[in-house]
Amino acid sequence: MLMAIKNATAEFKENAGVNAGVKLSKTQEKIISLIAKDMGISQREIAKKLKVNEATVYRNIKKLKELELLERKGSDKTGAWVILD
């Protein structure tokens, strides 16, 4: 019984990073928040609202896509962002 508890604890610690979720930067959190309010918002508009360079927005959106938290549906002009679970 004691050995089973030790094994379960070790397995939990080993997988803790995976299960704990993803740590987002403040900029990434703000981007998600803006997209949640307006799914049709452009990267240029996000940059203006956050008062950051467009390259900063592009880089953070790229990271959010890699983490499978964000996806673009449709064209660049008429498409919309989709926040994934």
Residue pairs with C-beta under 8 A, 6 or more apart in sequence:
22 67
22 69
24 32
24 64
24 69
25 60
27 50
27 52
27 56
27 60
28 60
28 63
28 64
30 50
31 46
31 50
31 57
31 60
31 61
31 64
32 64
32 69
32 70
32 83
34 41
34 46
34 49
34 50
35 41
35 46
35 70
35 81
35 83
36 83
39 80
39 81
39 82
40 79
40 80
40 81
41 81
43 54
43 57
43 58
43 61
44 54
46 57
47 53
47 54
47 56
47 57
50 56
50 57
61 70
64 70
65 71
65 72
68 84
69 83
69 84
70 81
70 82
70 83
70 84
71 81
71 82
71 84
72 79
72 80
72 81
72 82
73 79
73 80
73 81
73 82
74 80
